[in-house]
Amino acid sequence: MRDIKNKLTSSKNSKNIQNRRGKSFGYQVLGFGAGGGGGFEPGTAEYLVVAGGGGGAGTNSGGGGAGGFRTASCFAVDGGVYTIAVGGGGNGAIPTPEITSGANSTFSSITSTGGGFGGSEPRAGGPGGSGGGGGFKGGGTAGGAGNAGGFSPVEGFAGGSGGNDTQGGGGGGASEVGESNPHPAGNNGGDGVSSSITGITVTRAGGGGGGGRSTPSNPMSSAGCGGAGGGGNGGFGGVGVVGTTNTGSGGGGGGDCQTGGNGGSGIVVVKSTSGLLVSGPSCNSVTYDGTNFVASFKASGDLTFGCAAAADGFIQVDYLAVGGGGAGGWNKGGGGGAGGYRTSFPSGTQAFLNPGSNVITVGAGGSGISSGGGNPGTASGLGGTFAAGGGGSNGGTPSTVGLGLPGGSGGGGVGGYGGNPCGAAGGTGNTPPTSPPQGNNGGSGTAGAASCDAGGGGGGAGAVGGNGGTCASPGGAGGAGLANSITGSCVTRAGGGGGGIRAGDGQPPSRGVGPGGSGGGGDGGRGSPAPSVSPQAGGTNLGGGGGGAGTGQTSGAGGSGVVIVRIPAAAAPGSLAVAPGTNSLATLSPSGDKLATFTVSGTLTL
């Protein structure tokens, strides 16, 4: 294996390739014999190659198109030279020259084309794997063409056309075209496509939503939503949202005088029954399910087929991974969703770790807000297994929509307000979807009279969030978390945050805030002039959602996540180490199992 590693190192191309379509870094991969010196026997592999998404344009302009999406099985592999490149997302901007398409992703002879840039005044959307949405100018400009590579089946669809001075077109997605003007509610990006190549069904390559603004002639105009699969939402009086990392999704178009969002980077996944080794950044990984090896490239790197060390060297471990909780919303805000909750203990599919140093990621909780959109938590993970961050909750004014955001568990919806008497819906849990589910939906905010506003509770790992109540009832309760004894003690984690409530306006002083769910969910808040109650943060290293704020308050922050690895005594190597020193290593009695607990990101060396 030393000779293989030396040859791989010497084969790398160190030149960084940059262009106006984004960035990608390519390395050569040499095929070697499996163990004992024999040549690699030709076989087949399944692949998913998604390019980087296009950047969104600014000032009521088009969303970026999704990167090209190509997947197939029975792809012939042998001992040749392979190149793995993961395309970066394009730049989102206001000035026309600075908006770029996404970069291509490649595996061997397979190339997926970067997503087209969003159109702006007076430029049409750019072509790509999926085309960018058109900008505004007079009657609007056209969306860019999709499937720039001309592959069959197609790798993406065209972007939608823009409107007259108010709305940009939605970027095309991997499964459908972006929406075109006129759409009073905004031009949405096209949806992406789902794949289960990693063992988990994930939707990728959604188009970015078009930016927008309202005018006297079109007062109901709005921005478009990003397409399913990570497409960034268009801005409405704000910047376009960036496309989700490693989904190849397009960035959202910006609102009036605001910049567009960057496109999301792509991903390359290769699945084979032969042993696989990866190199490059630590975010690249190999997992093994007992039959297939799955190599996931989130950045460019090296892939070697047929390596016996990969097949024989994995260490099988139990784990518990909880993502960071989402923050609560402000102004009668919903509670934040709990971080995603995934575990193999006491039963379930174990994780496979490589001998040597393994990167462990502990997700951070979303920070509390006093205006604007809610902040989600970030993911926790090990060995290619990830628990998503919890969904945040948006604010409670017409400019912030008020919807709960998706995540491991969804954030709660904000209560109704004068400009929108309907309570907003809670966010969707189990996003991205896993089996078994990693979380639940958030509850809806109170609809009806403004004086009775209350946010819904954030979803928890074990239950959905409660809906906001009536004037005589409290805010929505956070969903309950789940208990687990992987450490030898039973601990409940990943509870959703409680909903905040409105103060004053004749409400009964005894009206309660939404209680946080068991497992670290923070209670909601109630603002002045009634007896005020401050919203609580989610529990540290429990992945709890933060409590929603009352009027005039900053919402509760989400709690950080945790990763716990349990190594059976019979499989434990002679040497174990964790870093940094704030993480811990223990031996359980009487089993002798080794327990590594990560409260901050670090490494586990086997």
N, C-alpha and C positions, 0 to 999 in steps of 0.2 A: 504493500500500500504506500510505502514511502516513495517508491519510484513513480507511482501514479500521481501522487500529489506534486512531486517535483515537475513532472511533465505538464501537468495542468497549469502550474504556476508559470512555467516558461512559455506556455501557449497563449496567455492572456494578451489581448490587444489593449494597451494602456491609453490609447488615444480617445479622448472624449469627443463624441460627434454631436455638434450643436447646429441647429438651424431654426428657421422661423416657425417651423411646425412643432416645436417643443424639443425635448431632450430625450435621448435614449442611449444606453451604453451597452455595447455588444462585446461578448467574449466567445472565443472558440472553445468547443467542448470535444475532447477526444474520446473515442470509444475504445475500451480496453477489455481484455479477457476477464472472465469471472473466475477469481481464485486461481490457484494452481497453474497458471500459465496458458491454459487453453484459450482459443479464440471465442469471442462472444457469438453465441448462436443467434442468427437473425430471428426477430420476433415482431410483435405489434405493440402499439401503445395507443391510448386514448388521449386526446389533447383538448384544451380550451385555451384559445389565444385571443385576448381582448386588448385593443389598442387604447391609447390615452384619449380622453374626451376633449372636445374643442372648448376654447374659452368663450364666455359670454360677452356680448358687447354692452357698452354703457349708454345711458340716456334713452330709456324707453325702447330698447333695441332687442335683437334676437338672442335667444339662448343658444349655447353651443351644442353641436351634434355629438352623439355618443360615438365612442371609438368602435371600430369594426369588431364584430363578434363572430368568431369562427370556432367550430367544435366538430369533432368526428372521432369515431373509433376505428380500430383496425388499420392504423397508420404504421407502415413498415419501418422498422428501425434496425440498424446494423452497427457495425463498428466504424462508421464514418465520423466526420467532423460536424458538430452541431453548434449552432449559434442561438443563444437565448438573449433576447432583448425585450425589456419591458418599457413601453412608451410612456413618457411623461404627459401630463395634461397641458393643454394650451393656456396661454395667458388671457385673463379677462381684463379689459381696460375700457377707457373712454375713447382716446385717440385711435383713429382707424388703423394706422400702421402697427400699433402695439398689440392688437388682438390677433392671436395665433391659433392655428389648428393643433390638435393633439399629435403626438409622435406615434409611428408604427410600432407594433410589437411583433416579434418573430420567434418561431421555433422551427429549426431545420428549414424546409422549403415553404413553410406556412407563414404568410404575412397577413396581418390584420391592419387595415388602414386607419390612421388617426382620424378622429371626428372633426368635422368642419367647424370653423369659427362662426360666431354669431354675427349677423349683418348689422350694420349701423348706418346712420345717414352719411352718404347716400349709397352705401355699398350693400350688395346682396349677401346672403349667407354663403359661407364657403362650402365647397364640396368635401366629402370625406367618406369614411366607413358609413356614418350617418351624416347628413347635411346639417349645417347650422341654420337657425331661424333667420328670416329676413328682418331688416331694419325698417325704420319709418322714413318717409319722404314722399310728400304728395299723396299718391295712392298706395304708398308702401313699396318695399322691394321684395324680390322673390327669395324663397328659401333655397339653400344649397342642395345639390343632388347627393343622394346617398349611394352606397355601394361603389365607391370610387375605384376599388380594385377589380370590379367586374366579375366577382366570384359567384359560383353557383353551388349551393344555395347562397342567397344574398347575405352580406354581412351587416346591412343596415339600410335605413330609409331616409327619405328626403326631409328637410326642415320645412316648416310652414312659412307663409308669407307674412310680412309686417303690415301694419295699418298706418293710417294717416295721422302722424304726429302723436299718437297716444300709446301704441302697443307694438312690441316686437313679436315676431313669430316664434313658436316653440321649436326647439331643436329636435331633429329626428332621433328615434330610438332604434334599438336592434330589432324590434318587432312591429313598429308602426311609425307612420309619419308624424311630424310635429303639427300642432294645430295652427291654423291660419286665421287671420282677421276676416270677418268680425266675430269676436267672442267677448261679450261684455265682461265676463268674469275672468278674462285673461286667456292667453294662448299657452296651453300646457305642452310640455315636452312629450315626445313619444315614449311609450313604455319599452323596457328592456326585455331580456329573455332569461328564464331560469335554467340553472344547471345544477346537477347533483354529483358532479365528478369528484368532489372532495368528500362525499358521503353526507353532506348537508346541502339541502336545496337553497340556493342563493340566486337572487335576481340581480343582474348586472346590465350595464350599458343602457341606462335611461337618458333621454334627451333633457337639456336644460329648459326651464320655463322662460317665456318671453317677459322682459321688463315692461312696465306700464305706468301710466299716470291717469288721473281723472281730469276732464276738462268741462267747461260749462255745457258744451254740446254733447258730452258723453260722461255724465257725472258718476255712472256706475262702473266705469272702466276699472280694471284691476290688473295685477300681474298674474302670470301663469305659474302653475305648479310644475316642479320637475317630474319627469316620467319615472315610473316604478323602476328600481334598479340603481338608485343613487343620484338621479338627475337633480341639479341644484334648482331651488325655487327662484323665480324671477323677483326682482326688487320692485317695491311699490313705495316710492319715497325713500328708498334705501338701496344699498348695494345688492347685487345678485349673489346668491349663495353658491359657494364652491361645490363642484361635483365631488361625490364621495370617493375617498382614496381607494385605489385598487379595484374599482368597479368599471373604469373607462367611461364614466358618465360625463355629460356636458355640464358646463357651468351656467348658472342662471343669468339672464340679461339684467342689466341695472335699471333702476328707476330714474326719474328726472334728474339729470346732472350727476348721476352716480355711476360708479364703475361696475362692470360685469364680473361674475365670479370665474375663477380658474376652473378648467376642466379637471376631472379626477384622473389619476394615473391608471394605467392598465394592469393586467395580470396575465401570467402564463402558468398553466397547470398541466402536468403530464402524469398519466397514470399507467402503470405497467406491472406485470407479475415479476419482472426481473428486478434485481437489486438496483437501487438508485442512490447516488450521492449528489449533493448540491454544494456549491460554494458561493462566495459573494457575501453580501451583508447578512447580518444575523436574522433579518426578517424572512429570508428564504428557509424553507423547512421541508422535511420528509416525514410522512406518517405511514404507518403500516397497519392494515386491518386484519391481518392473518392470511390474506390472499394477495392483495394488491399494495404496491407502494405508490404513494401520491406525492409528487414533488410540486410545491407551490412557490412560484417566483413572484415576489412583490417588488423586486428590483433586479436588474440584470445580473447574471452570474453564470456559473458553470454547472452542467448536468452530465453525469457519467452513468451510462447504462451497464447493467450486468456485474455490479460490484458485490462480491460475496460478503464483504464486511458490512454492507448495508443490510443484507438479509439476516446475518447472524448476530450482529452487534447491538441490536436494540434492547433496552431495558424497559420492561413493562411495569407501569406504576398506576396507582389510584390517584385521583386528583379532585380538588374542589376549586373552581375558578368563579369568582364573582366580580363583575365589572363595576366601575364607579357609578354611583347613583346620579340621576338628573336633578337639576335645580328646580325649585318651585317657581311658579309664575308670579308676577306682581299685579296689584290692583284687583282684588278678588280672585287671585290666581289659583290655578290648580296645583296640586302637589306633584313633585317630580317623580318620575318612574324609577323603580329600583333597578340596579345594575343586573345584567343578565346573569343567570345562575345555572351553571353546568357542573355536573359531578358524575363520577363513576362509582362512588361509594354509597352504600354497601354492595350495589350491583350495577352493572352497566359496562360499556366499552371502555377499557383502560387506555391511557395514553402511552405512546412509545417514545422514549427519549434516547438520544445517541450517547454513547460513552464520550466523555469529555465535557466541555462547557456548553450548557443549555441556557438560552436567554429566557428569563421569566419577566413578563410584563404585568404590572399592577395598575389598573385603571384609576384615574383621578375622578373625583366627583365634580360635577358642573358647578361653577361659581354662581352665587345668588345675584339677582338682578333688581334694579329699581326702575328700569324702563327697557323697552325693546323686547327682543325675542329671548326665549328661555335657553339656557345652556345645558346640553346633554352631558352625561358622563362619558368617559372613554373606556375602551375595552381592556380586559385582562386576558392573559393567555400564556400557554406553554406548548411546545412541541406541535404547533399547527392547530391546536384547539383554542378557541377564543370565546369568551363571554362578552357580549356587547355591552356598551354603556347604556345606562337608563335614559329614557327620553325626558327632556325638559318640558316645561309648560310655558307657552307664550303669554304675553301680557294682556291686560283687559281694556284696551281701547281700540277704536276702529282701525288705527294704523298698525296694530300688531296682531290682527286676526283673532287671536285668542285660542287657537287650536292646541290641544296637547300634541307633543311630538312623539314619533315612533322611537323604539329602542328595545333593549332587552325586556324591559317592561315600559309601557307607554305612560307619558305624562298626562295629568288630569286636564280637562278643559276648563277654561275661564268662564265665570258667570256672565250673564247677560248685562248689557250696559245700554245707555240711552240710544246710541247709534245702531245698536244691534240687540234687540230684546231677546234674541234666541241664545240660549246657552251653547257654548262651543263644545264640540265633541272631544272625547279623550283620544290620546294617541294609541297606536297599534303596538301591542307587545309582541314578543317573539320575532323581532326584526334585527338581523336577518333570521329567517325561520330555521329552527333546528328540531330534531326529534330525539328525545322528548323535548317539549318546549322549554325555553329559557326564561319565560316571563309572561305577563298578562297585560291586558288593555287597561288604560286609564279610564276613570269615570267622567261623565259629562258635567258641565257647569249648569247652574240653575238658569232656567228660562223664565221669562215673564217680567214682572215689575222690577225696576232697577233697584228699589230699596231692599229687595230680598236676594241680591246677588250673592252667590257662593260658588267657589271653585270645586271641581271634582277631585277626588283622591287619585294619586298616582298608582299605577298597577304595581303589584308585588310578585315575587317569585311563586307564591302559592295561591293568589287570589286576585281578581280584578279590583280596581279602585271603585269606591262608592261614588254615586252621583251627588252633586250639590243639592242641599235640602231646601225646604220652604222657609218662610220667615221664622217659623217656630222651630226649625230644625237646624242642626249644625252643618258646617261644610262637609264635603264628601270625605269619607274615611279612606286612608291609604290601604291598599291591599296587603294582606299578611304575607310574611316571608316564609321560608322553609327551614326546618331544623335538620341538622346533620351532626353525626358523631365521628367524623373522620379523625378528629384530634384525640379521641377517647372520651370527650365530654360533649354533651348535647348542646349545640349553640344554634340559635335562629338568626338568619341573615336575610338581606334583600327584601325589606319591607318598604312599601310605597309611602310617599309623603302625603300628609293631610291637606285638604283644600282650605284656602283663606276665605274670609267673609268680609262683607261690607260693614262699615261702622255708621252709626247715627241713623237719621231719617226715620225715627220712631221704632227702630228695631228693639226687641226686648233685650235689656242688659244681660240677661242670662243666656242669650243665644251662644252656643259653643262653637269653637273652631273645629275643623276636621281633624280627628286624631290620626297620628301616624300609624302605619301598620307594624305589627310585631316584627322584630328583626331590624331595628335601626331606622324606621321611617320617622321623619320629623313631623311634629304637629304643625298645623296651619296657623296663620296669624289673624289678628283683628286690629285694625287701626283706630286712631282717635277719631271723633271725640268720645265715643263710648269707652268703657274700660278696655284699654288696649292690651293685646297679648302678642308678643313677638313670635314670628315663625321660627321653628327650630331647624337646625341643620340635620342631615342624615347622619347616621352613626358611622364613625371612622372605622375603616376596614370591615364594615358590614355591608357596604354597597347600598345603604338606605337612601331613598329619595328625600329631597328637602321639602319643607313645608311651604305651601303657597302663602303669599303675603296678603294682608289686608290693605286698605287704602292708605297710601303714604308710607309704605314700608318697603324695605329690601327683603326679597324672598330668601328662604333658607337654602343654603348650599347643599349639594348632594354629598354623601359620604364616600370616601375612597373604597376601593375594592380590596380583594385579597386573593392569593393563590396558595393553596396547600397541596403538597405532594407527599404521598405516603408510599414508601418503597418496602415491599415485603422483605422480611429478614432473609429469606432464602435467596432472593435476587439482589440484595444490597451488595454493591461492590465494596472492596476493602477500604476505599477512601472516598469520603463525601465532604463537600464544602459548599457553603453559601456565602454570597457577597451581595451588597455590603453587610457590615456587622450588625446593622439594625434588624436584619432578618435572622431567623433562628433555626437550629438543628437539634432534634431531640430523639431519644430512643423510647419507644412505648413499651410498657410492661403490662402483661407478661409476654406479649407476642414477639418482642424484639424488633418490630417494624421501625424503620427510620421515618421521621416526620420532619419535613422542611416547610416552614411557614414564611411566606413572603408578604410583608406589609408594604414594601416599596419595590420597585423594579430592580432586578439584579440578575445574578447567574447562579445556577446549580451545577456543580461540577461532579460528575460521576466517574 
